[in-house]
Amino acid sequence: MMHCVMLDGYTMDPGDLSWGPLEELAELTVYDRTPPEQTAERIGTAELVLTNKTVLDRAVFEACPGIRYVGVTATGYNVVDLAAAKEHGVVVTNVPAYSTEAVAQHVFALLLELTDHVGLHSDSVRAGKWQSAPDFCYWEAPMMELFGKTFGIVGYGRIGQAAARRAEAFGMEVLVSSSHQIRETEHIHAAPLERVLAESHVLSLHCPLTEERRGFIDRKTIGKMRDGVLLINTARGPLIDEPALYEALCSGKVGGAALDVLTEEPPRSGSVLIGAPNCIITPHQSWLPRETRARLMGIVADSLRAFLAGKPIHVVEG
């Protein structure tokens, strides 16, 4: 039985799942977290490696020539040097589409917090404000009805499509800018990016991080947006020029932002957006429901089983 090392298993399984499906396939060693300087040492002579965010660069492949398979336990695979992996004959796989429903759900959790301020109002009641209110109701911040508003989407993969379905269910008009073919409905329409920016009351990012898209939400694109637009990002942090967004939040050009991702994660050196006005930030948690992680575990096991059978699936090409 081959040896498999999981380098950073804690986020996928902090203790509420079972590693059984993988233990049936290989001699498994699981580390909660692995510091960069210990990566090669912990892999050692193992043939099979699983990683979520632990980086496998050229130096690791050169130090661990026994590696035959790397399973990235996420959709994004930028943590692996694909060129080096290919040179060393290593098969690399990822896990597509496991978190679609959870991330789309989180988009609307963020949006509803921006529009209804549930946490703010709950805190005010706990603080005793309702008991002393002169009226039977009150508000701490203006609320917004989503019905009839325009929900703009940039990027229309599985998550973008799932978000569109939810927006349609809320009675919103959906405009989509994407290179994907878009199946239009009565309320979902393809549009150029310029129109999506100009007409959206809510703009949700679902595009991959490419060099073209890096920092594309900047002063220029924000300037083309509707005054008071609400911005949602559950895709990748570097899609946004954070100082530009901070300025727009301070000026009110952007009425609110809700982000599950930042340019640096964790933000060890801080972020100008932490504490920015009308800005909600969650810690890259949209994929964390137990059901989603259990699905992820199952697909990781399926991919490893397929590799061991000589018929790899979900292979990432370098």
C-alpha positions as CSV (number, residue, x, y, z in Angstrom):
1,M,0.0,0.0,0.0
2,M,1.4,3.4,-1.0
3,H,2.0,6.2,1.6
4,C,-0.2,9.3,1.3
5,V,0.6,12.5,3.2
6,M,-2.1,15.1,3.8
7,L,-0.2,18.3,4.5
8,D,-3.0,20.6,5.7
9,G,-6.1,18.6,6.6
10,Y,-7.6,20.8,9.4
11,T,-9.8,23.1,7.3
12,M,-11.4,20.1,5.5
13,D,-11.7,18.0,8.6
14,P,-11.4,19.8,12.0
15,G,-12.8,16.7,13.6
16,D,-16.3,16.2,12.3
17,L,-15.6,14.0,9.3
18,S,-13.8,10.7,8.8
19,W,-10.6,10.0,6.9
20,G,-11.8,6.5,6.4
21,P,-12.4,6.7,2.6
22,L,-8.7,7.6,2.1
23,E,-7.4,5.2,4.8
24,E,-8.9,2.4,2.7
25,L,-6.8,3.4,-0.2
26,A,-3.3,4.2,1.2
27,E,-1.2,4.4,4.3
28,L,-2.4,7.9,5.4
29,T,-0.6,10.5,7.5
30,V,-2.6,13.6,8.2
31,Y,-1.1,16.9,9.4
32,D,-3.4,19.7,10.4
33,R,-1.0,22.3,9.0
34,T,2.5,22.3,7.5
35,P,4.9,25.2,7.7
36,P,6.7,25.8,4.4
37,E,10.1,24.8,5.8
38,Q,8.7,21.4,6.8
39,T,6.9,20.5,3.6
40,A,9.6,18.4,2.0
41,E,10.5,16.7,5.2
42,R,7.0,15.6,5.9
43,I,6.4,14.3,2.4
44,G,9.7,12.3,2.6
45,T,9.4,9.2,0.4
46,A,5.6,9.3,0.1
47,E,4.3,8.7,-3.3
48,L,0.9,10.4,-2.8
49,V,0.5,14.0,-1.5
50,L,-2.7,15.9,-0.7
51,T,-2.7,19.7,-0.2
52,N,-5.1,22.5,0.0
53,K,-3.0,25.6,0.5
54,T,0.4,24.2,1.3
55,V,2.7,25.2,-1.6
56,L,4.4,22.5,-3.7
57,D,7.1,24.3,-5.6
58,R,10.0,23.1,-7.8
59,A,12.2,22.7,-4.7
60,V,9.7,20.3,-3.1
61,F,9.5,18.1,-6.2
62,E,13.3,18.0,-6.5
63,A,13.6,17.1,-2.8
64,C,10.9,14.5,-3.0
65,P,11.5,12.5,-6.2
66,G,9.2,9.7,-5.0
67,I,6.0,11.8,-5.5
68,R,3.8,10.3,-8.2
69,Y,0.5,12.0,-7.4
70,V,-0.7,15.3,-6.0
71,G,-4.3,15.8,-5.1
72,V,-5.3,19.4,-4.5
73,T,-8.2,19.4,-2.1
74,A,-9.7,22.6,-3.7
75,T,-10.7,23.9,-7.0
76,G,-7.9,26.4,-7.4
77,Y,-4.5,24.7,-8.0
78,N,-2.1,27.7,-8.1
79,V,-0.3,26.2,-5.0
80,V,1.3,23.6,-7.2
81,D,4.2,24.3,-9.7
82,L,2.6,22.4,-12.6
83,A,5.6,22.7,-14.8
84,A,7.8,21.1,-12.2
85,A,5.2,18.4,-11.5
86,K,5.0,17.5,-15.2
87,E,8.8,17.4,-15.5
88,H,8.9,14.9,-12.6
89,G,6.1,12.8,-14.0
90,V,3.6,13.7,-11.3
91,V,-0.2,13.6,-11.9
92,V,-2.0,16.6,-10.4
93,T,-5.7,16.7,-9.8
94,N,-8.1,19.2,-8.3
95,V,-11.7,19.1,-7.1
96,P,-14.1,21.1,-9.4
97,A,-17.7,22.0,-8.5
98,Y,-17.9,20.6,-5.0
99,S,-18.8,24.0,-3.3
100,T,-21.2,25.5,-5.9
101,E,-24.3,25.5,-3.8
102,A,-22.6,26.6,-0.6
103,V,-20.8,29.5,-2.2
104,A,-24.0,30.7,-3.9
105,Q,-25.8,30.5,-0.6
106,H,-23.1,32.6,1.0
107,V,-23.4,35.2,-1.7
108,F,-26.9,35.8,-0.5
109,A,-26.1,35.6,3.1
110,L,-23.6,38.5,2.5
111,L,-26.1,40.4,0.3
112,L,-28.9,40.1,2.8
113,E,-26.7,41.3,5.6
114,L,-25.9,44.4,3.5
115,T,-29.5,45.1,2.7
116,D,-31.3,44.1,5.9
117,H,-28.5,44.6,8.5
118,V,-29.8,41.6,10.6
119,G,-26.7,41.4,12.8
120,L,-26.7,45.2,13.5
121,H,-30.3,45.2,14.5
122,S,-30.0,42.0,16.6
123,D,-27.1,43.6,18.5
124,S,-29.1,46.8,19.1
125,V,-32.0,44.8,20.6
126,R,-29.6,42.9,22.8
127,A,-28.2,46.3,23.9
128,G,-31.8,47.3,25.1
129,K,-32.6,49.8,22.4
130,W,-36.0,48.2,21.5
131,Q,-37.2,48.2,25.1
132,S,-36.6,52.0,25.2
133,A,-37.8,52.8,21.7
134,P,-40.7,55.3,21.4
135,D,-42.2,53.4,18.5
136,F,-43.0,49.7,17.9
137,C,-40.2,49.5,15.3
138,Y,-37.0,51.3,14.3
139,W,-34.0,50.9,12.0
140,E,-30.3,51.5,12.6
141,A,-29.5,51.7,8.9
142,P,-31.5,52.0,5.7
143,M,-32.8,48.7,4.3
144,M,-33.2,47.8,0.7
145,E,-35.8,45.6,-1.1
146,L,-34.1,43.4,-3.7
147,F,-37.2,42.8,-5.8
148,G,-36.9,44.5,-9.2
149,K,-33.2,45.4,-8.6
150,T,-30.5,44.5,-11.1
151,F,-28.0,41.7,-10.0
152,G,-24.9,41.9,-12.1
153,I,-22.6,38.9,-12.5
154,V,-19.0,38.9,-13.8
155,G,-18.1,35.3,-14.6
156,Y,-20.7,32.6,-15.3
157,G,-19.3,29.2,-14.3
158,R,-21.2,26.9,-12.1
159,I,-21.2,29.3,-9.1
160,G,-22.2,32.3,-11.2
161,Q,-25.1,30.3,-12.6
162,A,-26.2,29.2,-9.2
163,A,-26.1,32.8,-7.9
164,A,-28.2,33.9,-10.9
165,R,-30.9,31.3,-10.1
166,R,-31.1,32.7,-6.6
167,A,-31.2,36.3,-7.7
168,E,-34.0,35.3,-10.2
169,A,-35.9,33.7,-7.3
170,F,-35.7,37.0,-5.4
171,G,-37.4,38.8,-8.3
172,M,-34.2,40.5,-9.5
173,E,-33.2,41.2,-13.1
174,V,-29.9,39.5,-13.8
175,L,-27.2,40.8,-16.2
176,V,-24.2,38.6,-16.9
177,S,-20.8,39.4,-18.4
178,S,-18.9,36.2,-19.3
179,S,-17.0,34.4,-22.0
180,H,-19.3,31.4,-21.3
181,Q,-22.3,30.8,-23.4
182,I,-25.3,32.1,-21.4
183,R,-28.7,30.5,-21.5
184,E,-31.0,33.5,-21.3
185,T,-34.4,33.5,-19.6
186,E,-37.0,36.2,-19.1
187,H,-35.0,37.7,-16.3
188,I,-31.4,36.6,-17.0
189,H,-29.6,38.3,-19.9
190,A,-26.1,38.4,-21.3
191,A,-24.5,41.9,-21.5
192,P,-21.2,43.6,-22.1
193,L,-19.2,44.3,-19.0
194,E,-19.7,48.1,-19.4
195,R,-23.4,47.7,-19.2
196,V,-23.2,45.3,-16.2
197,L,-21.1,47.8,-14.4
198,A,-23.4,50.7,-15.3
199,E,-26.7,49.2,-14.5
200,S,-26.2,46.8,-11.6
201,H,-27.5,47.6,-8.1
202,V,-25.6,44.6,-6.9
203,L,-22.4,43.4,-8.6
204,S,-21.2,39.9,-7.7
205,L,-17.8,38.5,-8.8
206,H,-17.5,34.9,-10.0
207,C,-14.7,35.1,-12.5
208,P,-11.3,33.3,-12.2
209,L,-8.2,35.2,-11.2
210,T,-6.3,35.8,-14.5
211,E,-3.7,38.4,-15.2
212,E,-6.3,40.3,-17.2
213,R,-8.7,40.2,-14.2
214,R,-6.2,40.9,-11.5
215,G,-7.2,44.2,-9.8
216,F,-9.8,45.0,-12.5
217,I,-12.2,46.4,-9.9
218,D,-10.3,49.6,-9.6
219,R,-10.9,53.3,-9.6
220,K,-11.7,53.2,-13.4
221,T,-14.3,50.4,-13.2
222,I,-15.8,51.6,-10.0
223,G,-16.2,55.0,-11.6
224,K,-18.5,53.4,-14.2
225,M,-20.7,51.8,-11.6
226,R,-24.1,53.0,-10.4
227,D,-23.8,55.3,-7.3
228,G,-24.4,53.3,-4.2
229,V,-23.7,49.9,-5.8
230,L,-23.3,46.9,-3.5
231,L,-20.3,44.7,-4.3
232,I,-20.0,41.0,-3.5
233,N,-16.8,39.0,-3.9
234,T,-16.7,35.3,-3.1
235,A,-14.2,34.5,-5.9
236,R,-10.6,35.7,-5.4
237,G,-9.4,38.6,-3.4
238,P,-6.9,40.0,-5.9
239,L,-9.7,40.7,-8.4
240,I,-10.2,43.9,-6.4
241,D,-7.8,46.9,-5.9
242,E,-8.4,47.2,-2.2
243,P,-7.3,50.8,-1.8
244,A,-9.6,51.8,-4.6
245,L,-12.5,50.0,-3.0
246,Y,-11.7,51.6,0.4
247,E,-11.9,55.1,-1.2
248,A,-15.2,54.3,-2.9
249,L,-16.7,53.0,0.4
250,C,-15.6,56.1,2.2
251,S,-17.0,58.4,-0.5
252,G,-20.3,56.4,-0.8
253,K,-19.7,55.7,-4.4
254,V,-19.9,52.0,-3.4
255,G,-22.8,51.7,-0.9
256,G,-21.5,48.5,0.6
257,A,-19.1,45.7,0.1
258,A,-19.3,42.1,1.3
259,L,-16.2,40.0,0.8
260,D,-15.3,36.4,1.6
261,V,-11.9,36.8,0.1
262,L,-9.0,39.3,0.4
263,T,-5.8,39.8,-1.5
264,E,-3.8,38.3,1.4
265,E,-5.2,35.3,3.3
266,P,-4.9,35.4,6.2
267,P,-4.4,39.2,6.2
268,R,-1.2,39.0,8.3
269,S,-0.1,42.5,7.3
270,G,-3.7,43.8,7.6
271,S,-6.0,45.1,5.0
272,V,-7.3,48.6,4.4
273,L,-10.7,47.1,4.1
274,I,-10.8,45.7,7.6
275,G,-12.8,48.4,9.4
276,A,-13.8,50.2,6.2
277,P,-17.3,51.7,6.3
278,N,-20.1,49.5,5.1
279,C,-17.8,46.6,4.5
280,I,-18.5,43.1,5.7
281,I,-15.6,40.5,5.6
282,T,-15.9,36.8,6.3
283,P,-12.8,34.6,6.5
284,H,-13.0,32.7,3.2
285,Q,-15.6,30.4,4.7
286,S,-18.2,30.0,2.0
287,W,-17.1,26.4,1.3
288,L,-17.1,25.3,5.0
289,P,-20.6,23.8,5.6
290,R,-20.1,20.2,6.8
291,E,-22.1,18.9,3.8
292,T,-19.8,20.6,1.4
293,R,-16.6,19.4,3.1
294,A,-18.0,15.8,3.2
295,R,-18.6,16.1,-0.6
296,L,-15.1,17.4,-1.0
297,M,-13.7,14.4,1.0
298,G,-15.6,12.0,-1.2
299,I,-14.4,13.5,-4.4
300,V,-10.8,13.5,-3.1
301,A,-11.1,9.8,-2.4
302,D,-12.6,9.1,-5.8
303,S,-9.8,10.9,-7.5
304,L,-7.1,9.0,-5.6
305,R,-8.9,5.7,-6.2
306,A,-9.0,6.5,-10.0
307,F,-5.3,7.3,-10.0
308,L,-4.4,4.1,-8.3
309,A,-6.5,2.2,-10.8
310,G,-4.6,3.8,-13.6
311,K,-7.5,6.0,-14.8
312,P,-7.0,9.4,-13.2
313,I,-9.8,11.9,-13.2
314,H,-10.0,15.7,-12.7
315,V,-6.4,16.0,-14.0
316,V,-5.0,19.5,-14.1
317,E,-2.8,20.0,-17.2
318,G,0.3,22.2,-16.8
